[in-house]
Amino acid sequence: MSEKQQRSIKRVLVSAGLIRAPKSHPQAGKILMTRRLADAHLANSWEFPGGKVELGEDPIDALHREIMEELAITVTNAKIYAVGQHTYHFQQLDKPSKDVILLVYDCDLVEGDPQKIGVSDFAWLSPEEVCQLPLPPADEEVLTRLASES
């Protein structure tokens, strides 16, 4: 890859949650998935909830912030589950490629009922159902691990 191509790649660090409903929850054992907004990159696709880590921000702090901003819920016990990576190349000449590093944390819902604040939809799904979703390419490592545990 040439030096010019390397400079035209924007690296983005993302924290996401594999959020499991606790035993006391009506959706016990299921995983919370969200659907991206229509005007977002990868519009309307399903994903693990979360978002970009701001410069200087701790990835776990970003996880908590993004989940509160998008769903108005609180999670706990965040432990790294999988790390994914994918480089998105865009057709527009003025838009740089985007290299996404995805940190997915296994965590538990501790407070609140999900609300559609920064997402178009959400669903509680079994691990098997999650593995059947057409998720973004950066989620491949998560799906591989989830499938092996199911």
C-alpha positions in Angstrom: 0.0 0.0 0.0 1.4 3.4 -1.0 2.0 6.2 1.6 -0.9 8.2 -0.1 -3.3 5.3 0.3 -2.3 4.9 4.0 -2.9 8.5 4.7 -6.4 8.3 3.1 -7.5 5.7 5.6 -9.4 7.0 8.7 -9.0 4.7 11.7 -12.0 4.5 14.0 -12.1 2.7 17.4 -15.6 1.4 18.4 -16.8 0.0 21.7 -19.8 -2.2 21.5 -21.7 -4.4 24.0 -22.8 -8.0 23.8 -25.5 -7.1 26.4 -27.2 -10.1 28.0 -30.5 -9.9 29.9 -30.1 -11.1 33.5 -32.0 -14.1 34.9 -34.6 -11.8 36.5 -35.4 -10.1 33.2 -38.3 -11.3 30.9 -35.8 -11.8 28.1 -33.3 -13.8 30.3 -30.4 -15.2 28.4 -31.1 -13.2 25.3 -28.8 -10.6 23.7 -29.8 -7.0 22.9 -29.2 -6.1 19.3 -29.9 -2.7 17.7 -30.7 -1.5 14.2 -28.7 1.5 12.8 -30.5 4.7 11.8 -31.5 5.2 8.1 -29.0 8.0 7.6 -26.0 6.2 9.2 -23.1 4.3 7.6 -24.4 0.7 7.0 -27.9 2.1 7.3 -30.6 -0.1 8.8 -28.2 -2.9 9.5 -28.3 -4.8 12.8 -25.4 -4.5 15.2 -24.2 -4.8 18.8 -25.0 -1.5 20.5 -22.2 1.0 21.0 -20.3 3.6 19.1 -17.1 5.5 18.5 -14.5 6.0 21.2 -13.6 9.7 21.4 -10.0 10.8 21.4 -8.6 10.3 24.9 -11.7 8.4 26.1 -11.4 5.0 27.8 -13.2 2.3 25.6 -15.3 1.1 28.6 -16.3 4.6 29.4 -17.3 5.0 25.7 -19.3 1.8 25.9 -21.3 3.1 28.9 -21.8 6.6 27.3 -22.9 5.2 23.9 -25.3 2.7 25.4 -26.9 5.4 27.6 -27.1 7.8 24.6 -28.6 5.3 22.2 -30.8 3.2 24.5 -31.0 4.9 27.9 -29.8 1.8 29.8 -26.9 1.0 32.1 -24.7 -2.1 31.8 -22.2 -3.7 34.2 -19.5 -6.3 34.3 -18.0 -5.3 31.0 -15.3 -7.7 30.0 -13.6 -7.9 26.5 -15.3 -10.6 24.5 -13.9 -10.2 21.0 -11.9 -7.8 18.8 -12.9 -7.3 15.2 -11.4 -5.3 12.3 -12.6 -4.3 8.8 -11.6 -1.7 6.3 -14.4 -0.1 4.4 -13.6 1.3 1.0 -15.9 4.0 -0.4 -16.7 4.8 -4.0 -16.7 8.5 -3.5 -13.2 9.9 -4.3 -13.3 12.5 -1.6 -14.3 10.1 1.1 -11.3 8.3 2.8 -11.5 4.6 3.5 -12.4 3.7 7.1 -10.6 1.1 9.2 -12.8 0.1 12.0 -11.3 -1.6 15.1 -14.2 -3.1 17.1 -13.9 -3.9 20.8 -16.9 -6.0 21.9 -17.5 -6.3 25.6 -19.6 -9.0 27.2 -21.8 -7.2 29.7 -25.1 -7.4 31.7 -28.1 -5.1 31.6 -28.3 -3.6 35.1 -30.8 -0.8 34.8 -33.5 0.5 32.5 -35.6 -0.7 29.7 -34.2 0.0 26.2 -35.6 3.0 24.3 -35.1 3.9 20.6 -33.1 7.1 21.2 -30.2 6.7 18.8 -31.3 3.6 17.0 -34.1 2.8 14.7 -35.0 -0.5 16.4 -33.9 -3.1 18.9 -34.6 -6.7 19.7 -33.7 -9.3 22.3 -32.4 -12.4 20.4 -31.1 -15.8 21.3 -27.4 -16.4 20.5 -28.5 -18.6 17.6 -30.7 -15.8 16.2 -27.9 -13.3 16.5 -25.6 -15.6 14.5 -28.2 -15.7 11.7 -28.3 -11.9 11.3 -26.4 -10.2 8.4 -24.1 -8.2 10.6 -21.3 -5.8 9.5 -18.0 -7.4 8.5 -16.2 -6.2 11.7 -18.5 -8.5 13.7 -17.2 -11.7 12.2 -15.0 -12.5 15.3 -17.9 -12.0 17.6 -20.1 -14.3 15.6 -17.5 -17.0 15.4 -17.1 -17.0 19.2 -20.8 -16.8 19.8 -21.5 -19.7 17.4 -18.9 -21.9 19.1 -20.5 -21.3 22.5 -24.1 -22.1 21.3 
